Amino acid sequence: MVLRIDNSGGGRAREKRLLLLYAGGMISVVFLWMCLIFFLGVGSGAGESESAGARIEEGSGNGRVGERGREENRLAQRAPAAAMAGSTDEPAGHDPLGIQKQDVPLTPADKGRVKGAAARFVAAAYGYSGRDRDEYLDALNSLLIPQKFYASPGSEEIERLSEQVETTGTKGAAKMSAFEIEEVNRQRAEGYAYFETADSYDRYGELVGNEKGYRQRLTLARSGAIFLVEVAGEVQEVRG
């Protein structure tokens, strides 16, 4: 017995399989191509967004730098003008009348304060009676600018008298008869204090006993509404 194989049906089956494989391959290629286009598009969009963001950030930074630079320029332009105008935050810099560096005469009230301060100094320094050195110096120092006064020539006589008060005690009286103002500026008055010393005071505060005349150059400095003795020269005897 001879068997016969029908090749026509098998050929058609192979052709169908080939067509299916070809179609599947084409579909895969198209799908891959679309995926590639999609991913390339997304990546390009992200890159553009990042680039745009960077440009915006850079522009913003440049804007801040530019604004800061303009502000610094404005301050730099204002600073020389303020310096030329003598502007300052300190109260002492306010001088609308322009008198800070000028000598200004004392008012009558100031002259009275200067003479009163000099008279109190004379009485406290040369008219003390007693043996309490602390009392003597406390009363005197309230009328002085101590750190400057005790560096001046007149302090030597005060030191001598304070030692005498402590060791033997003193008994005396002193009274200023005049203060001749010779130099004046806004803060200080300088001149000679003329005074006499004696043994004691009477009931009216006048000198009693052996009187002697002296003079001493004093510099008094303004301290608020009052004047204090800042510098004293040597005591000089005045013979009448």
SULRASUL-V581670 format. One record per backbone hydrogen bond with DSSP energy under -1.0 kcal/mol. CO is the residue of the C=O (numbers start at 1). NH is the residue of the N-H. E is the energy in kcal/mol with one decimal. If there is no record, write none. Layout:
((CO	NH	E) (CO	NH	E))
This chain:
((7	11	-1.7) (8	12	-1.6) (9	13	-1.8) (10	14	-2.0) (11	15	-2.4) (12	16	-2.1) (13	17	-2.3) (14	18	-2.4) (15	19	-2.5) (16	20	-2.5) (17	21	-2.6) (18	22	-2.8) (19	23	-2.9) (20	24	-2.8) (21	25	-2.5) (22	26	-2.5) (23	27	-2.6) (24	28	-2.4) (25	29	-2.5) (26	30	-2.8) (27	31	-2.7) (28	32	-2.8) (29	33	-2.6) (30	34	-2.4) (31	35	-2.5) (32	36	-2.5) (33	37	-2.5) (34	38	-2.6) (35	39	-2.7) (36	40	-2.5) (37	41	-2.2) (38	42	-2.4) (39	43	-2.6) (40	44	-2.2) (41	45	-2.3) (42	46	-2.7) (43	47	-2.5) (44	48	-2.4) (45	49	-2.5) (46	50	-3.0) (47	51	-2.7) (48	52	-2.9) (49	53	-3.0) (50	54	-2.9) (51	55	-2.4) (52	56	-2.6) (53	57	-3.0) (54	58	-2.9) (55	59	-2.6) (56	60	-2.7) (57	61	-2.9) (58	62	-2.8) (59	63	-2.0) (60	64	-2.4) (61	65	-2.9) (62	66	-2.8) (63	67	-2.6) (64	68	-2.8) (65	69	-2.6) (66	70	-2.3) (67	71	-2.3) (68	72	-2.6) (69	73	-2.2) (70	74	-2.1) (71	75	-2.4) (72	76	-2.6) (73	77	-2.1) (74	78	-1.9) (75	79	-2.4) (76	80	-1.0) (78	82	-2.5) (79	83	-2.5) (80	84	-2.6) (81	85	-1.7) (82	87	-2.4) (83	86	-1.0) (90	93	-1.5) (91	94	-1.7) (95	98	-1.4) (99	102	-1.5) (107	111	-2.4) (108	112	-1.9) (109	113	-2.0) (110	114	-2.6) (111	115	-2.3) (112	116	-2.4) (113	117	-2.4) (114	118	-2.3) (115	119	-2.4) (116	120	-2.1) (117	121	-1.9) (118	122	-2.3) (119	123	-2.2) (120	124	-2.4) (121	125	-2.9) (122	126	-2.5) (123	127	-1.4) (130	170	-2.3) (132	136	-2.3) (133	137	-2.8) (134	138	-2.8) (135	139	-2.1) (136	140	-1.7) (137	141	-3.2) (138	142	-1.3) (140	143	-1.9) (141	144	-1.3) (143	229	-2.5) (145	148	-1.5) (145	149	-2.7) (146	150	-2.7) (148	151	-1.1) (149	152	-2.1) (152	155	-1.7) (153	156	-1.4) (154	158	-1.0) (155	159	-2.3) (156	160	-2.0) (157	161	-2.4) (158	162	-2.5) (159	163	-1.8) (160	164	-1.8) (161	165	-2.6) (162	166	-1.7) (163	167	-2.3) (164	168	-1.9) (164	169	-2.4) (170	130	-2.5) (173	198	-2.3) (175	196	-2.3) (178	194	-3.1) (180	192	-1.5) (183	190	-2.9) (187	222	-3.3) (188	185	-2.4) (189	220	-3.0) (190	182	-3.1) (190	183	-2.3) (191	218	-2.9) (192	180	-2.5) (193	216	-1.8) (194	177	-2.8) (194	178	-1.6) (195	214	-2.9) (196	175	-2.3) (197	212	-1.7) (198	173	-1.7) (200	208	-2.7) (202	205	-1.9) (206	202	-2.5) (208	199	-1.1) (208	200	-2.0) (212	197	-2.2) (213	238	-2.8) (214	195	-2.2) (215	236	-2.9) (216	193	-3.0) (217	233	-2.9) (218	191	-2.1) (219	230	-3.2) (219	231	-1.5) (220	189	-2.3) (221	228	-2.5) (223	226	-1.6) (226	223	-3.5) (228	221	-2.8) (229	145	-1.9) (231	219	-2.6) (232	154	-2.9) (236	215	-2.4))
